[in-house]
Amino acid sequence: MKSRAKNKGLITFILLLIVVGGFYLFYKEGSLPVNKEGKTPKLFVIRQGERLDQIATNLKDANLIRSKVVFFAIVKFLRIEKKIQAGDFRLYQAMSAEEIAKDLTHGTLDIWVTVVEGLRKEEIAEILTKGLNIPEAEFISKADEGYLFPDTYLIPREASADAVIKIMTDNFKRKVTPELENKFHSVGLTKQQAVILASIVERESKFAEDRQPVASVFLRRLQERMSLDSDVTIEYTLGYQPGLKTWWKPELSSDDLMINSPYNTRLRTGLPPAPISNPGLASLQAVAGADPNSPYLFFVADKRGHVHYARNLDEHNANIAKYLK
């Protein structure tokens, strides 16, 4: 019985050695460079929010690592998963899996920057200065409001203000196609007028379903030569609110509504002279698809941001009483 137990223990030990040895060889092989002579750089991009397993898959697909499993194990063992950065990296096939893993934690060539819809250029300048060496004042002085297309960008670390503006405005030009411009013209607007109106629609519409109806109300009021009565244009005029630490004053006073400005669409008819924010594609498309024959001339947003429409002043006042008081 003892002999059998000893033999069983010996067999178990040998099997364990085989398993450990096999794993070691697998790990050793998988951590080696794909090609020791591979000195040609490859650009590898990690997108924001990309998971470790997807990064490993992408590295394997790019022929930069031998094994996804080994790469995954190396990252976990080194405890650097949360240190891996989004951005682009210059990697080589001559690098080991461990060298690649460590390289992904620092030294990105470019930086991911996200600009959401409806920001004014001063707000965009604040975002850019956090990750890029771009003076706010320089960016603001050179950028044109309305044409800094909201998107997620991969921007070179050393990019100048001019370079970033070109990246964003080139994106605007790609998105605003000739077909979209023709739709602007079909509702009686030039491209400039459409961008101005879209910049207002972007700030007035919290929910996607309200963009086109809101655009239709404004288009109808323009045709009727009525003032737009948009509070967001007045918010734009008022500018930065130090006490509230925001560029958009949430509640306007009676004095605010009487401010003398070409952007005060309560006192002046027609569009303001320039955009008040940088609209996204959905708001531009909403303007292009606006209904010039909309039955509605008024709207009011309730406390949750949902918009309610009215055909005349009596209905509008009733909506105000119902949803705001």
N, C-alpha and C positions, 0 to 999 in steps of 0.2 A: 504493500500500500504506500509506504514511504517512497519507494522507488518511482511508483507511478506519479505521486505528487510532485516529486523532484523533476521528473520528465515534463510534466504539465507546466510547472513553473518555468522550466528552461525554455520550453516552446513559446510560452507567453512572452518571456523576456526577449527572445529572438524576434518574435513578430513585432514587438514594440520597437526594437532596434530598427527593424526594416521600415516600419511606418515613419519613425522619427527621421531615419536616414533618407527615406524617400521624400518626406516633406522638406528636409534641408536641401536636398538636391533640386527639388522643384522651386523652392524659394531662391536658392542661389542662381539657378538658371534664369528664373523670371526677373531677377533684379539686375541682371547684366544689361549693358547697352545693346540696343538692337543692331548697331553696326559701329564697331570701334573706329572705323575710318569715316564715319558720317559727320563731317565737319561743316556741311552746308546747313545754314539756319532754316528752320521752319517756323512760320508764324502760327501760334496756337492761341485760340480765343476761348476764354471762360466767360459765359454770360452771367448776368446778375441772377442770383437764386438757383444756379445750376447745382445739382446734387453731386456728391462724390462719386456715386456709381456711374452717373452720366459722364462726368469728367474722365473717369477711367476708361469708359467705352470710347470716348472721343480720342483719347491718347492712343488707344490700341488701333482704332481705325486710321489714325494719322501715322501709324507705324513708328511711334515714338517710345512705346514700351512693349515688352514681350508678353506680359501677363497682367490682366486686369485684377485678378485675385491678389497677386503679389503686390501690386501697386496699392491696392486698397488696404492690405495688411500693413504695409510700410507706413502709410499715412496714419492709420489707427495707432500703430506702435509708437510713432513719434509724437502723437497727440497734436497734430498740426491741422486737423480738418477745418477747424474754425478760423485758422490763419490764412487759408487759401483765398486769394483775392480774385475778384472779377476783373477782367481786362485782357490784354493780349501780351504774349510772351514769345521771346525768341528762343526756341529750343533746338537741340541737336540730337541726332540718333546716337552720337557717341557718348551721351550722358546716361548714367545709370538711372534706374527707377527712383532711387533715393535722392539723387541729385535733382532730378526733375521735380519730385515732390517738394523738396525744400525751395527750389527756384519759384514755384508757384505761390509761395507765401510772401514774396516781395519782388520789387523791381518790374512791375507792369510797365509796358511801353506807353499804353494809353489808359485813360480813366473813363469809366462809365458815368455819364451824367444824364439824369432824367429831368426833363422839363415838362410839366403838366400843362394842360390847356387852361387858358384864361389868365395867365400871369402877365404882368406888365414888365417892361424890359429891366426896370430897377430890381424886381424880384429875381429875374433870371441872372442878373449880374451878381446878386448875393449868392446864388447857388454855385456859379462858376468860380467865384473867389475862394470857396471852401476847398476845392480840389485842384484848382489851376492857378497859376501865378499871373492872374489877369486883374489889373486895377479896375475896380467898379466904375469909377468916373470915366475911364477911357472907353469901356464897353458901352456905357450908357450914351456917351456923346457920339459914338459911331453907329450904333444900332438903330434901325428903323422899326418903330412899333408896328406890330401886326404881321410882320414877315419873318419872325423868329419861330420857325415851325416847331410846335410841341412834339417831342419824341424822346426816345432814349438813344443817346449818342456815345460812341467810343471816340474820345477826343485825345489827341497827343498831349502828353504832360506839358510840353514846352510850347503849346499852341499860343499864338498871339490873339488879341481881341479881334483883329481883322480875319484871322483864319477861322475862328469859331463862328463869327457872324456869317462868313461865306458858307461854312458847313450847314448852318441852319437855314439860310436863305436859299441855298441850292436845293435843299430838301423841300422847301416851300414850292419852288419852281417845278419840281418833279411831281408833287402832289396836286398842284393846281394846273391841271391839264388843259389843253385847248378845248376839249369837250366840256369841262367844267366852266371855263370862261364863256363859252357859247351859251350855257345855261344862265349865267349871270346876265348876259345881254338879253336873253329872252324874257327876263322879268324886269327889264328896263334899267339895269345897273351896269356901270363900268366895273372893271376888276377892282379898282381902288375903292369904289363905293361899296362893293360887295364885301371886301375885307373889313371896312369900317363897320358895316352892319353886322357881320359875323362876330366881330370883336365885342359888340354889345350883346348879341344873342348868347354868346359864350358865358358872359357874366350874369345874364338874366335867367338862364335856364339851368337849374340844378339837375334835372332829370332828362334823359335822352328823348323821351316822348314829347317833351315840351319845346324842343328846339325849333322844329318846323312851324308849329302853330304860332309861337312867339315871333318868329321871323315874318310870318304872314301878317300878323297884326301891325308890325312896324312898317312893312312894305305898303300895306293899305293906308296907313296914316301918312306916309310919304306922298302917296298918290293924291290923298285928300288935302295935302298941304297943311296938315296938322302937326303940332309939335310932337316929338316922340315921347316926351314925359318919362324919360328913363333915368332913374336915380343913379344907376351905375356910372353914367357919364359924369355926374356931379361928384361921385366918389373919386373918380379919376382926377378931376380938377383939384379936389381938396388935398390929394397927395398923402404923404406919410403922416400917420397919427402917432406921435411919440408915446403918449399915455397908453394907447392900446397896442402899440408895437405892431401895427398893420398898415398896409397901403390902401386898405379898403374900409372906410368907416361904415360900420354896420347900421347905425341909426342916424339919420340926417335931421338936423334942426330946421326950423322955419327960416333961420338966417342962411343956412347952407343952401336951401332951395332957391334963394334969391341971389346967389353969388354971380357976379358979373363975369362971365366966361363964355367963349365960343363953344365950350363943351357942355354948357347948361342947356340941355334939350327940353327943359320945362319953359324956359324963357325964349328960346330961339327955335324956329322951324328948320326942318331939314336935318341932314347928318352933321355930326361934328366934323371938324377939319381933318382929323386923322384917327386911326384906330385907337382904342383905349386899352387893348390887351392883345395877346397873341392867340388867335383862335385855332382850334384843331380842325381836322378834316370834317368831322361830323357837323360842326356849326357852319362851315363853308358850304357843305352840301345842303344844309337846311335852308340857307339863303337862296341857293340855286334852285331849290325845289319849292320856294315859298309861293303861296297862292295869292296873287294880286286881287282876287275876287273874294277873299275871306270875308265872312259875314261879321267878323269880330273887329272891334276898334279899341277894345280895352282888355287889360288883364291885370290880375293881382296874384301874387304868390302868398300862400298861407305860411304859417309858422314852420312847417316842415319842408317848405320849398316847392310844393305842388302848385301848379298854376291853374287859375280859374278865369274863364274868358267871359266877355260881355259884349253885346251888340250895341248898347247905348249907355249913356251916363247913369240912367236909373238902375240898370242891371249891374253896372260897375259899383255903384254906391252900395247896392244890396250885397254884393260879394264882399266888399270891404267890411260891412257891418257883420256879415256872417263869419268871415274867416280871420279877421284881424282884431275884432273888438270883443 
